Amino acid sequence: MDLHVLELFCRIVESGSFSKAADAMYLTQPTVSGHIKKLEKSTGVRLLDRLGHRATPTKAGDLLYRYAKQILAIRQEAQQAIDEFKGGLKGELILGASSIPGGYLLPPLVGPFRACYPDISIVLKVSDSKEIIKAVIDGACEVGAVGAQFDDGRLEYRTFAEDEMVLVVPPAHPWASRKSVQVKELPGQPFLIREDGSGTRKIMELALERRHLPISALNVIGEMGSNEAIRQAVKAGGGIAIISKLAVASDINCRELHAIPIAGLKLTRPFYLITHRHRSRSPICNAFLTFIGAPALPRHSHHP
């Protein structure tokens, strides 16, 4: 299989479009179609379904995509190793992060890291924890930063930061002047929560379940796809929420939101750096992990 064609195939899968992939790789659309036809002929299976202007991978296409990303990552790793041997780190590091590390913890580190390694570019992809974990497993991101652990033997987790989650209410809420509230009082309030797959939600669910309060007992009036959406909705009086203190620190300082302790409920959580247990790390990745103080991540073998 031609590496250039595999890269082209991955571009089509990721963009969902032959024309976008053609533009990104400076090729004509007929040339792209020709390459994919040859790839399908050589593999003996249909890899992409074309529905109008949209291209989506078949099950065989999904399978090839996962391997293609690993092959291309090894190619990049080889180039980086040669660059390192010649005396300079060059290339790209793709980081994935859930909303809190992606919005508050990693961005301040990127500038100083690039000051040390000016020939490196950093791509930071922000999504929910489940999507970031999938990206690390598939090889789309070399390092992920997430706020909850998911049970998967292919992943290596290391703690790199800690966060506190707080119950926040708007200033006009009856609880705004309270010193604390009881867990049993929570079901009577309109709650805004993060979507399923969010680390914030998973930590909140586990903490409440330890106090025998399932999330189904809450009066959930809305599920939202970002901390920013929840923050703005609570500020507008749309409900109350349990949210990362990092996300609302400025609002608490300005008294636009009030944080209230929940008696007996532990709402601190670690953030983890994740890498693939069975995939070797690039020199750029090792340099980044060392830079942010995570050299204890073990070196991985190539064997599954």
Secondary structure, DSSP 8 states (H G I E B T S, - for coil): --HHHHHHHHHHHHHT-HHHHHHHTT--HHHHHHHHHHHHHHHTS--EEEETTEEEE-HHHHHHHHHHHHHHHHHHHHHHHHHHHHT---EEEEEEE-HHIIIIISHHHHHHHHHH-TTEEEEEEE--HHHHHHHHHHTS-SEEEESS----TTEEEEEEEEEEEEEEE-TTSTTTT-S-B-GGGGGGSEEEEE-TT-HHHHHHHHHHHHTT--GGGSEEEEEESSHHHHHHHHHTTS-BEEEEHHHHHHHHHTTSSEEE-BTT---EEEEEEEEETTS---HHHHHHHHHTT-TTS----S--
